[in-house]
Amino acid sequence: VYKRQVLNRYHFQHGVARLSAQHPLPPLINIADYLNVHLPGFDITGFSSDERRRLTPGGLFEKTIFHTLDGELDEVLAGVRPTGVGNQIEIDLIARCGNRVGIIEAKTGTRKAGIDQLDTAGGHHYLGAHVVKILVTAGWLSRAHHTLATAQQVHVIELPDYRERTGLSSADQRRLRSSIQNLLVCRTN
């Protein structure tokens, strides 16, 4: 459903507009530009960690996802906290391909909390109508959670082979990269 962004050129023939050319738009923004349009400010805090700055299990999963995507997309940021909302909103990862931006919630569990977080942070009135909301889980979601995710326009990527000690299987790494690239309509030249 997501299409590459193009500039359409029309000409008029007998009073009717006819498409005469389509020009793909190059990348026009970066993640900071996108966030600054929608937020009063933000901080980049990195992966989730405890009070001693050791990565939590969730932070390890975020780091694994980050390193799997880094270099495959135009841009990836970890731990974005909008200013002015306290600790109510924290975005695990933000990814960009071209002019498409996606927010990623990484969950080692399979509860609905990630869907709720994405619904809040990715709301039309908060980060705009065009942000892609993506939930990445280290397990299988229930059918009820899939239904809720679909209703909230949250795309789900399940990585059941993830293990804290060994990371992602090569198959899960390929599936994660491919899924994110498809959702963000990345050019794969």
Backbone as JSON Lines, residues from 0, in Angstrom:
{"i":0,"aa":"V","n":[0.82,-1.19,0.0],"ca":[0.0,0.0,0.0],"c":[0.87,1.26,0.0]}
{"i":1,"aa":"Y","n":[2.09,1.16,0.53],"ca":[2.98,2.31,0.54],"c":[3.69,2.39,-0.8]}
{"i":2,"aa":"K","n":[3.68,3.56,-1.4],"ca":[4.3,3.74,-2.7],"c":[5.46,4.69,-2.57]}
{"i":3,"aa":"R","n":[6.4,4.57,-3.48],"ca":[7.49,5.53,-3.54],"c":[6.9,6.91,-3.79]}
{"i":4,"aa":"Q","n":[7.58,7.91,-3.28],"ca":[7.08,9.26,-3.45],"c":[7.57,9.8,-4.78]}
{"i":5,"aa":"V","n":[6.64,10.3,-5.55],"ca":[6.95,10.81,-6.89],"c":[6.32,12.18,-7.09]}
{"i":6,"aa":"L","n":[6.93,12.93,-7.98],"ca":[6.37,14.2,-8.43],"c":[5.68,13.92,-9.75]}
{"i":7,"aa":"N","n":[4.38,14.12,-9.8],"ca":[3.62,13.9,-11.03],"c":[3.55,15.19,-11.82]}
{"i":8,"aa":"R","n":[3.74,15.08,-13.13],"ca":[3.58,16.22,-14.03],"c":[2.39,15.93,-14.94]}
{"i":9,"aa":"Y","n":[1.58,16.94,-15.11],"ca":[0.38,16.8,-15.93],"c":[0.4,17.83,-17.06]}
{"i":10,"aa":"H","n":[-0.28,17.53,-18.11],"ca":[-0.56,18.5,-19.16],"c":[-2.07,18.46,-19.41]}
{"i":11,"aa":"F","n":[-2.56,19.53,-19.93],"ca":[-3.99,19.59,-20.22],"c":[-4.23,19.36,-21.7]}
{"i":12,"aa":"Q","n":[-5.18,18.47,-21.95],"ca":[-5.55,18.16,-23.33],"c":[-7.07,18.24,-23.41]}
{"i":13,"aa":"H","n":[-7.56,19.2,-24.15],"ca":[-9.0,19.42,-24.28],"c":[-9.66,19.61,-22.92]}
{"i":14,"aa":"G","n":[-8.98,20.36,-22.05],"ca":[-9.53,20.68,-20.74],"c":[-9.44,19.56,-19.72]}
{"i":15,"aa":"V","n":[-8.75,18.46,-20.06],"ca":[-8.61,17.32,-19.14],"c":[-7.14,17.17,-18.76]}
{"i":16,"aa":"A","n":[-6.88,17.06,-17.48],"ca":[-5.51,16.85,-17.01],"c":[-5.07,15.42,-17.3]}
{"i":17,"aa":"R","n":[-3.93,15.28,-17.95],"ca":[-3.37,13.97,-18.29],"c":[-1.96,13.87,-17.72]}
{"i":18,"aa":"L","n":[-1.69,12.75,-17.09],"ca":[-0.36,12.51,-16.53],"c":[0.65,12.42,-17.67]}
{"i":19,"aa":"S","n":[1.7,13.26,-17.61],"ca":[2.69,13.23,-18.69],"c":[4.03,12.68,-18.23]}
{"i":20,"aa":"A","n":[4.32,12.73,-16.92],"ca":[5.6,12.2,-16.44],"c":[5.54,11.99,-14.93]}
{"i":21,"aa":"Q","n":[6.35,11.05,-14.46],"ca":[6.51,10.83,-13.03],"c":[8.0,10.85,-12.73]}
{"i":22,"aa":"H","n":[8.37,11.65,-11.74],"ca":[9.77,11.76,-11.34],"c":[9.89,11.32,-9.89]}
{"i":23,"aa":"P","n":[10.63,10.22,-9.63],"ca":[10.83,9.8,-8.24],"c":[11.55,10.91,-7.45]}
{"i":24,"aa":"L","n":[11.09,11.14,-6.24],"ca":[11.71,12.15,-5.4],"c":[12.92,11.55,-4.68]}
{"i":25,"aa":"P","n":[14.02,12.28,-4.64],"ca":[15.18,11.81,-3.89],"c":[14.9,11.99,-2.39]}
{"i":26,"aa":"P","n":[15.74,11.44,-1.52],"ca":[15.56,11.7,-0.09],"c":[15.64,13.19,0.18]}
{"i":27,"aa":"L","n":[14.63,13.71,0.86],"ca":[14.54,15.13,1.14],"c":[14.68,15.45,2.62]}
{"i":28,"aa":"I","n":[14.62,14.43,3.47],"ca":[14.64,14.64,4.91],"c":[15.59,13.64,5.56]}
{"i":29,"aa":"N","n":[15.89,13.91,6.83],"ca":[16.52,12.9,7.67],"c":[15.62,12.73,8.89]}
{"i":30,"aa":"I","n":[15.97,11.81,9.77],"ca":[15.1,11.55,10.92],"c":[14.97,12.79,11.8]}
{"i":31,"aa":"A","n":[16.05,13.5,12.02],"ca":[15.99,14.7,12.86],"c":[15.03,15.72,12.27]}
{"i":32,"aa":"D","n":[15.08,15.92,10.94],"ca":[14.13,16.85,10.29],"c":[12.7,16.41,10.55]}
{"i":33,"aa":"Y","n":[12.44,15.12,10.35],"ca":[11.08,14.6,10.54],"c":[10.61,14.85,11.97]}
{"i":34,"aa":"L","n":[11.45,14.5,12.95],"ca":[11.06,14.67,14.35],"c":[10.88,16.14,14.71]}
{"i":35,"aa":"N","n":[11.74,17.0,14.19],"ca":[11.63,18.43,14.52],"c":[10.38,19.07,13.96]}
{"i":36,"aa":"V","n":[9.82,18.52,12.9],"ca":[8.55,19.02,12.37],"c":[7.41,18.71,13.34]}
{"i":37,"aa":"H","n":[7.49,17.56,14.01],"ca":[6.38,17.09,14.83],"c":[6.55,17.3,16.33]}
{"i":38,"aa":"L","n":[7.77,17.44,16.8],"ca":[8.02,17.49,18.24],"c":[8.69,18.81,18.63]}
{"i":39,"aa":"P","n":[8.52,19.22,19.91],"ca":[9.21,20.43,20.36],"c":[10.71,20.18,20.56]}
{"i":40,"aa":"G","n":[11.14,18.96,20.53],"ca":[12.54,18.57,20.7],"c":[12.61,17.1,21.05]}
{"i":41,"aa":"F","n":[13.82,16.56,21.09],"ca":[13.99,15.15,21.44],"c":[15.43,14.91,21.85]}
{"i":42,"aa":"D","n":[15.62,13.84,22.6],"ca":[16.94,13.38,23.0],"c":[17.14,11.97,22.47]}
{"i":43,"aa":"I","n":[18.37,11.64,22.17],"ca":[18.7,10.28,21.75],"c":[19.47,9.64,22.91]}
{"i":44,"aa":"T","n":[18.86,8.62,23.51],"ca":[19.41,8.02,24.73],"c":[20.02,6.65,24.52]}
{"i":45,"aa":"G","n":[19.89,6.07,23.34],"ca":[20.46,4.76,23.08],"c":[19.56,3.63,23.56]}
{"i":46,"aa":"F","n":[20.15,2.47,23.7],"ca":[19.41,1.27,24.06],"c":[18.99,1.29,25.52]}
{"i":47,"aa":"S","n":[17.89,0.6,25.83],"ca":[17.37,0.55,27.2],"c":[18.42,-0.03,28.14]}
{"i":48,"aa":"S","n":[18.61,0.67,29.25],"ca":[19.59,0.21,30.23],"c":[19.06,0.45,31.64]}
{"i":49,"aa":"D","n":[19.68,-0.21,32.6],"ca":[19.27,-0.03,33.99],"c":[19.98,1.17,34.6]}
{"i":50,"aa":"E","n":[19.78,1.39,35.9],"ca":[20.36,2.55,36.57],"c":[21.89,2.54,36.57]}
{"i":51,"aa":"R","n":[22.5,1.39,36.38],"ca":[23.97,1.3,36.31],"c":[24.48,1.34,34.85]}
{"i":52,"aa":"R","n":[23.58,1.67,33.95],"ca":[23.89,1.79,32.51],"c":[24.25,0.46,31.86]}
{"i":53,"aa":"R","n":[23.78,-0.64,32.44],"ca":[23.93,-1.96,31.81],"c":[22.69,-2.2,30.97]}
{"i":54,"aa":"L","n":[22.89,-2.78,29.79],"ca":[21.75,-3.04,28.92],"c":[20.8,-4.03,29.59]}
{"i":55,"aa":"T","n":[19.52,-3.71,29.5],"ca":[18.48,-4.62,29.99],"c":[18.28,-5.71,28.91]}
{"i":56,"aa":"P","n":[17.53,-6.78,29.22],"ca":[17.22,-7.75,28.16],"c":[16.56,-7.09,26.94]}
{"i":57,"aa":"G","n":[15.67,-6.14,27.18],"ca":[15.07,-5.4,26.07],"c":[16.09,-4.58,25.31]}
{"i":58,"aa":"G","n":[17.03,-3.98,26.04],"ca":[18.09,-3.2,25.41],"c":[18.99,-4.07,24.53]}
{"i":59,"aa":"L","n":[19.24,-5.29,24.97],"ca":[20.03,-6.22,24.15],"c":[19.29,-6.56,22.85]}
{"i":60,"aa":"F","n":[17.96,-6.75,22.95],"ca":[17.16,-7.03,21.76],"c":[17.16,-5.82,20.82]}
{"i":61,"aa":"E","n":[17.02,-4.62,21.38],"ca":[17.08,-3.39,20.58],"c":[18.42,-3.29,19.86]}
{"i":62,"aa":"K","n":[19.5,-3.57,20.57],"ca":[20.85,-3.5,19.99],"c":[21.01,-4.5,18.85]}
{"i":63,"aa":"T","n":[20.46,-5.7,19.04],"ca":[20.52,-6.72,17.99],"c":[19.77,-6.25,16.74]}
{"i":64,"aa":"I","n":[18.59,-5.68,16.93],"ca":[17.8,-5.17,15.8],"c":[18.55,-4.03,15.12]}
{"i":65,"aa":"F","n":[19.08,-3.11,15.93],"ca":[19.81,-1.96,15.4],"c":[20.96,-2.43,14.5]}
{"i":66,"aa":"H","n":[21.77,-3.34,15.01],"ca":[22.94,-3.8,14.24],"c":[22.54,-4.61,13.0]}
{"i":67,"aa":"T","n":[21.38,-5.25,13.04],"ca":[20.89,-5.97,11.87],"c":[20.46,-4.99,10.78]}
{"i":68,"aa":"L","n":[19.91,-3.84,11.17],"ca":[19.4,-2.86,10.21],"c":[20.43,-1.81,9.8]}
{"i":69,"aa":"D","n":[21.38,-1.52,10.68],"ca":[22.37,-0.47,10.42],"c":[23.16,-0.81,9.16]}
{"i":70,"aa":"G","n":[23.23,0.13,8.26],"ca":[23.92,-0.09,7.0],"c":[23.02,-0.61,5.9]}
{"i":71,"aa":"E","n":[21.84,-1.13,6.28],"ca":[20.88,-1.64,5.29],"c":[19.82,-0.59,4.95]}
{"i":72,"aa":"L","n":[19.69,0.41,5.81],"ca":[18.72,1.49,5.63],"c":[19.5,2.8,5.55]}
{"i":73,"aa":"D","n":[18.83,3.88,5.22],"ca":[19.52,5.17,5.15],"c":[19.92,5.67,6.53]}
{"i":74,"aa":"E","n":[19.11,5.36,7.54],"ca":[19.36,5.9,8.87],"c":[18.62,5.07,9.91]}
{"i":75,"aa":"V","n":[19.24,4.85,11.07],"ca":[18.6,4.19,12.2],"c":[19.07,4.88,13.47]}
{"i":76,"aa":"L","n":[18.13,5.26,14.35],"ca":[18.46,5.84,15.65],"c":[17.87,4.97,16.75]}
{"i":77,"aa":"A","n":[18.55,4.93,17.9],"ca":[18.08,4.13,19.03],"c":[17.78,5.01,20.23]}
{"i":78,"aa":"G","n":[16.63,4.75,20.87],"ca":[16.27,5.41,22.11],"c":[15.94,6.88,21.95]}
{"i":79,"aa":"V","n":[14.89,7.19,21.25],"ca":[14.47,8.58,21.03],"c":[13.4,8.94,22.06]}
{"i":80,"aa":"R","n":[13.67,9.99,22.82],"ca":[12.73,10.47,23.84],"c":[12.29,11.89,23.49]}
{"i":81,"aa":"P","n":[11.02,12.06,23.14],"ca":[10.51,13.41,22.88],"c":[10.57,14.26,24.16]}
{"i":82,"aa":"T","n":[10.91,15.53,24.02],"ca":[10.93,16.41,25.18],"c":[9.5,16.86,25.5]}
{"i":83,"aa":"G","n":[9.31,17.19,26.76],"ca":[8.02,17.72,27.19],"c":[7.0,16.68,27.6]}
{"i":84,"aa":"V","n":[7.33,15.39,27.52],"ca":[6.37,14.36,27.89],"c":[6.89,13.46,29.02]}
{"i":85,"aa":"G","n":[7.98,13.88,29.66],"ca":[8.56,13.07,30.73],"c":[9.0,11.73,30.19]}
{"i":86,"aa":"N","n":[8.7,10.69,30.95],"ca":[9.06,9.33,30.53],"c":[7.88,8.6,29.9]}
{"i":87,"aa":"Q","n":[6.85,9.34,29.5],"ca":[5.65,8.7,28.96],"c":[5.87,8.1,27.57]}
{"i":88,"aa":"I","n":[6.75,8.7,26.79],"ca":[6.98,8.18,25.44],"c":[8.48,8.0,25.23]}
{"i":89,"aa":"E","n":[8.84,6.8,24.82],"ca":[10.21,6.49,24.43],"c":[10.11,5.58,23.22]}
{"i":90,"aa":"I","n":[10.79,5.94,22.17],"ca":[10.74,5.17,20.93],"c":[12.02,4.36,20.84]}
{"i":91,"aa":"D","n":[11.89,3.03,20.82],"ca":[13.06,2.16,20.83],"c":[13.99,2.44,19.66]}
{"i":92,"aa":"L","n":[13.45,2.42,18.45],"ca":[14.24,2.64,17.25],"c":[13.43,3.44,16.24]}
{"i":93,"aa":"I","n":[14.1,4.3,15.5],"ca":[13.48,5.0,14.38],"c":[14.34,4.72,13.16]}
{"i":94,"aa":"A","n":[13.7,4.33,12.07],"ca":[14.41,3.97,10.84],"c":[13.89,4.82,9.69]}
{"i":95,"aa":"R","n":[14.8,5.07,8.72],"ca":[14.41,5.85,7.55],"c":[15.01,5.25,6.3]}
{"i":96,"aa":"C","n":[14.19,5.17,5.26],"ca":[14.62,4.85,3.9],"c":[14.04,5.94,3.01]}
{"i":97,"aa":"G","n":[14.89,6.64,2.31],"ca":[14.39,7.72,1.47],"c":[13.62,8.71,2.32]}
{"i":98,"aa":"N","n":[12.37,8.93,1.96],"ca":[11.52,9.88,2.68],"c":[10.53,9.19,3.61]}
{"i":99,"aa":"R","n":[10.68,7.88,3.83],"ca":[9.77,7.12,4.69],"c":[10.42,6.9,6.04]}
{"i":100,"aa":"V","n":[9.66,7.18,7.1],"ca":[10.14,7.02,8.47],"c":[9.27,6.0,9.19]}
{"i":101,"aa":"G","n":[9.92,5.11,9.92],"ca":[9.2,4.12,10.71],"c":[9.68,4.13,12.14]}
{"i":102,"aa":"I","n":[8.75,3.93,13.07],"ca":[9.12,3.79,14.47],"c":[8.98,2.32,14.84]}
{"i":103,"aa":"I","n":[9.96,1.83,15.58],"ca":[10.03,0.41,15.91],"c":[10.01,0.23,17.41]}
{"i":104,"aa":"E","n":[9.08,-0.57,17.87],"ca":[9.03,-0.98,19.28],"c":[9.53,-2.41,19.32]}
{"i":105,"aa":"A","n":[10.58,-2.67,20.1],"ca":[11.19,-4.0,20.2],"c":[10.77,-4.62,21.53]}
{"i":106,"aa":"K","n":[10.15,-5.78,21.47],"ca":[9.66,-6.45,22.68],"c":[10.13,-7.89,22.73]}
{"i":107,"aa":"T","n":[10.73,-8.27,23.86],"ca":[11.13,-9.66,24.04],"c":[9.94,-10.51,24.46]}
{"i":108,"aa":"G","n":[8.9,-9.88,24.97],"ca":[7.67,-10.58,25.34],"c":[6.63,-10.45,24.25]}
{"i":109,"aa":"T","n":[5.47,-11.02,24.5],"ca":[4.43,-11.01,23.48],"c":[3.11,-10.44,24.01]}
{"i":110,"aa":"R","n":[3.22,-9.48,24.92],"ca":[2.01,-8.81,25.42],"c":[1.64,-7.66,24.49]}
{"i":111,"aa":"K","n":[0.54,-7.0,24.78],"ca":[0.06,-5.93,23.9],"c":[0.67,-4.57,24.19]}
{"i":112,"aa":"A","n":[1.55,-4.47,25.18],"ca":[2.14,-3.18,25.55],"c":[2.81,-2.49,24.37]}
{"i":113,"aa":"G","n":[3.52,-3.24,23.53],"ca":[4.19,-2.64,22.37],"c":[3.21,-2.01,21.39]}
{"i":114,"aa":"I","n":[2.06,-2.64,21.21],"ca":[1.03,-2.09,20.32],"c":[0.52,-0.78,20.89]}
{"i":115,"aa":"D","n":[0.27,-0.75,22.2],"ca":[-0.2,0.48,22.85],"c":[0.83,1.6,22.73]}
{"i":116,"aa":"Q","n":[2.12,1.27,22.93],"ca":[3.17,2.28,22.84],"c":[3.26,2.85,21.42]}
{"i":117,"aa":"L","n":[3.17,2.0,20.43],"ca":[3.22,2.47,19.04],"c":[1.99,3.3,18.69]}
{"i":118,"aa":"D","n":[0.84,2.91,19.22],"ca":[-0.38,3.66,18.95],"c":[-0.27,5.07,19.52]}
{"i":119,"aa":"T","n":[0.36,5.21,20.69],"ca":[0.54,6.52,21.3],"c":[1.58,7.34,20.53]}
{"i":120,"aa":"A","n":[2.78,6.79,20.39],"ca":[3.88,7.54,19.75],"c":[3.62,7.77,18.27]}
{"i":121,"aa":"G","n":[2.97,6.83,17.6],"ca":[2.74,6.94,16.17],"c":[1.39,7.48,15.8]}
{"i":122,"aa":"G","n":[0.7,8.11,16.76],"ca":[-0.61,8.68,16.48],"c":[-0.54,9.79,15.44]}
{"i":123,"aa":"H","n":[-1.56,9.91,14.64],"ca":[-1.6,10.9,13.57],"c":[-1.36,12.31,14.09]}
{"i":124,"aa":"H","n":[-1.85,12.61,15.28],"ca":[-1.71,13.96,15.83],"c":[-0.37,14.15,16.51]}
{"i":125,"aa":"Y","n":[0.41,13.07,16.64],"ca":[1.69,13.19,17.33],"c":[2.86,13.16,16.35]}
{"i":126,"aa":"L","n":[3.09,12.05,15.68],"ca":[4.2,11.96,14.72],"c":[3.74,11.97,13.27]}
{"i":127,"aa":"G","n":[2.5,12.36,13.03],"ca":[2.04,12.52,11.67],"c":[1.39,11.28,11.08]}
{"i":128,"aa":"A","n":[0.71,11.5,10.0],"ca":[-0.08,10.44,9.37],"c":[0.76,9.45,8.56]}
{"i":129,"aa":"H","n":[2.01,9.79,8.3],"ca":[2.79,8.96,7.38],"c":[3.85,8.09,8.05]}
{"i":130,"aa":"V","n":[3.98,8.17,9.36],"ca":[4.97,7.34,10.05],"c":[4.47,5.89,10.03]}
{"i":131,"aa":"V","n":[5.4,4.96,9.8],"ca":[5.06,3.53,9.77],"c":[5.34,2.97,11.17]}
{"i":132,"aa":"K","n":[4.34,2.31,11.75],"ca":[4.46,1.75,13.09],"c":[4.79,0.26,12.98]}
{"i":133,"aa":"I","n":[5.9,-0.14,13.63],"ca":[6.39,-1.51,13.49],"c":[6.68,-2.1,14.88]}
{"i":134,"aa":"L","n":[6.09,-3.24,15.15],"ca":[6.35,-3.99,16.38],"c":[7.21,-5.19,16.02]}
{"i":135,"aa":"V","n":[8.38,-5.3,16.66],"ca":[9.26,-6.45,16.45],"c":[9.3,-7.23,17.75]}
{"i":136,"aa":"T","n":[8.89,-8.5,17.7],"ca":[8.84,-9.32,18.91],"c":[9.79,-10.5,18.81]}
{"i":137,"aa":"A","n":[10.23,-10.96,19.96],"ca":[11.11,-12.13,20.04],"c":[10.28,-13.39,20.28]}
{"i":138,"aa":"G","n":[9.1,-13.43,19.77],"ca":[8.21,-14.58,19.91],"c":[6.98,-14.38,19.06]}
{"i":139,"aa":"W","n":[6.08,-15.32,19.17],"ca":[4.84,-15.28,18.38],"c":[3.76,-14.55,19.15]}
{"i":140,"aa":"L","n":[3.06,-13.64,18.49],"ca":[1.91,-12.97,19.1],"c":[0.66,-13.83,18.95]}
{"i":141,"aa":"S","n":[-0.25,-13.63,19.87],"ca":[-1.52,-14.34,19.78],"c":[-2.35,-13.76,18.63]}
{"i":142,"aa":"R","n":[-3.35,-14.5,18.21],"ca":[-4.25,-14.03,17.15],"c":[-4.95,-12.74,17.58]}
{"i":143,"aa":"A","n":[-5.35,-12.66,18.85],"ca":[-6.01,-11.45,19.35],"c":[-5.09,-10.23,19.25]}
{"i":144,"aa":"H","n":[-3.8,-10.42,19.56],"ca":[-2.86,-9.31,19.46],"c":[-2.61,-8.92,18.0]}
{"i":145,"aa":"H","n":[-2.6,-9.89,17.11],"ca":[-2.47,-9.58,15.69],"c":[-3.67,-8.76,15.21]}
{"i":146,"aa":"T","n":[-4.85,-9.13,15.66],"ca":[-6.06,-8.4,15.29],"c":[-5.99,-6.96,15.79]}
{"i":147,"aa":"L","n":[-5.56,-6.79,17.04],"ca":[-5.42,-5.44,17.61],"c":[-4.36,-4.64,16.84]}
{"i":148,"aa":"A","n":[-3.25,-5.27,16.54],"ca":[-2.19,-4.59,15.8],"c":[-2.7,-4.11,14.44]}
{"i":149,"aa":"T","n":[-3.41,-4.97,13.74],"ca":[-3.97,-4.61,12.43],"c":[-4.93,-3.43,12.58]}
{"i":150,"aa":"A","n":[-5.77,-3.46,13.6],"ca":[-6.73,-2.37,13.82],"c":[-6.02,-1.04,14.11]}
{"i":151,"aa":"Q","n":[-4.84,-1.1,14.73],"ca":[-4.08,0.11,15.07],"c":[-3.06,0.46,13.98]}
{"i":152,"aa":"Q","n":[-3.1,-0.24,12.86],"ca":[-2.16,-0.04,11.75],"c":[-0.71,-0.24,12.19]}
{"i":153,"aa":"V","n":[-0.5,-1.27,13.01],"ca":[0.83,-1.64,13.48],"c":[1.25,-2.89,12.71]}
{"i":154,"aa":"H","n":[2.4,-2.83,12.08],"ca":[2.96,-3.97,11.36],"c":[3.78,-4.81,12.33]}
{"i":155,"aa":"V","n":[3.56,-6.11,12.32],"ca":[4.22,-7.01,13.26],"c":[5.26,-7.85,12.55]}
{"i":156,"aa":"I","n":[6.46,-7.9,13.16],"ca":[7.53,-8.78,12.68],"c":[7.93,-9.66,13.86]}
{"i":157,"aa":"E","n":[7.73,-10.96,13.7],"ca":[8.02,-11.91,14.78],"c":[9.35,-12.61,14.5]}
{"i":158,"aa":"L","n":[10.23,-12.61,15.5],"ca":[11.55,-13.22,15.38],"c":[11.71,-14.28,16.47]}
{"i":159,"aa":"P","n":[11.07,-15.43,16.3],"ca":[11.0,-16.43,17.37],"c":[12.34,-17.12,17.67]}
{"i":160,"aa":"D","n":[13.32,-17.0,16.8],"ca":[14.6,-17.65,17.04],"c":[15.57,-16.8,17.86]}
{"i":161,"aa":"Y","n":[15.16,-15.58,18.24],"ca":[16.05,-14.7,19.01],"c":[16.39,-15.33,20.36]}
{"i":162,"aa":"R","n":[17.67,-15.27,20.69],"ca":[18.15,-15.69,22.0],"c":[19.11,-14.61,22.5]}
{"i":163,"aa":"E","n":[19.0,-14.29,23.77],"ca":[19.82,-13.23,24.34],"c":[21.32,-13.47,24.12]}
{"i":164,"aa":"R","n":[21.75,-14.71,24.26],"ca":[23.18,-15.02,24.13],"c":[23.66,-15.07,22.68]}
{"i":165,"aa":"T","n":[22.81,-15.55,21.78],"ca":[23.26,-15.76,20.41],"c":[22.67,-14.78,19.41]}
{"i":166,"aa":"G","n":[21.72,-13.97,19.8],"ca":[21.12,-12.99,18.9],"c":[20.1,-13.62,17.97]}
{"i":167,"aa":"L","n":[20.11,-13.18,16.73],"ca":[19.14,-13.64,15.72],"c":[19.78,-14.67,14.81]}
{"i":168,"aa":"S","n":[18.97,-15.63,14.39],"ca":[19.42,-16.57,13.37],"c":[19.6,-15.8,12.07]}
{"i":169,"aa":"S","n":[20.37,-16.34,11.14],"ca":[20.56,-15.67,9.85],"c":[19.23,-15.53,9.11]}
{"i":170,"aa":"A","n":[18.35,-16.51,9.27],"ca":[17.03,-16.43,8.61],"c":[16.21,-15.28,9.19]}
{"i":171,"aa":"D","n":[16.23,-15.13,10.52],"ca":[15.5,-14.02,11.15],"c":[16.12,-12.68,10.77]}
{"i":172,"aa":"Q","n":[17.44,-12.61,10.66],"ca":[18.09,-11.37,10.23],"c":[17.62,-10.97,8.83]}
{"i":173,"aa":"R","n":[17.6,-11.94,7.92],"ca":[17.14,-11.66,6.55],"c":[15.67,-11.22,6.54]}
{"i":174,"aa":"R","n":[14.85,-11.93,7.33],"ca":[13.41,-11.59,7.38],"c":[13.2,-10.19,7.96]}
{"i":175,"aa":"L","n":[13.96,-9.84,9.0],"ca":[13.84,-8.51,9.59],"c":[14.23,-7.43,8.59]}
{"i":176,"aa":"R","n":[15.38,-7.58,7.95],"ca":[15.83,-6.59,6.97],"c":[14.83,-6.45,5.83]}
{"i":177,"aa":"S","n":[14.41,-7.57,5.28],"ca":[13.49,-7.57,4.16],"c":[12.15,-6.93,4.54]}
{"i":178,"aa":"S","n":[11.63,-7.28,5.7],"ca":[10.34,-6.74,6.15],"c":[10.41,-5.23,6.32]}
{"i":179,"aa":"I","n":[11.46,-4.75,6.99],"ca":[11.59,-3.3,7.21],"c":[11.79,-2.59,5.88]}
{"i":180,"aa":"Q","n":[12.62,-3.14,5.0],"ca":[12.83,-2.52,3.7],"c":[11.54,-2.46,2.89]}
{"i":181,"aa":"N","n":[10.72,-3.5,2.96],"ca":[9.44,-3.47,2.25],"c":[8.49,-2.45,2.86]}
{"i":182,"aa":"L","n":[8.42,-2.4,4.18],"ca":[7.51,-1.43,4.83],"c":[7.91,0.02,4.55]}
{"i":183,"aa":"L","n":[9.2,0.27,4.46],"ca":[9.67,1.64,4.22],"c":[9.95,1.91,2.75]}
{"i":184,"aa":"V","n":[9.62,0.94,1.89],"ca":[9.78,1.06,0.45],"c":[11.19,1.51,0.1]}
{"i":185,"aa":"C","n":[12.16,0.75,0.6],"ca":[13.56,1.06,0.33],"c":[13.92,0.67,-1.1]}
{"i":186,"aa":"R","n":[14.77,1.44,-1.68],"ca":[15.33,1.06,-2.99],"c":[16.37,0.01,-2.73]}
{"i":187,"aa":"T","n":[16.32,-1.08,-3.43],"ca":[17.29,-2.15,-3.25],"c":[18.09,-2.3,-4.53]}
{"i":188,"aa":"N","n":[18.93,-1.3,-4.81],"ca":[19.75,-1.32,-6.04],"c":[20.95,-2.21,-5.84]}
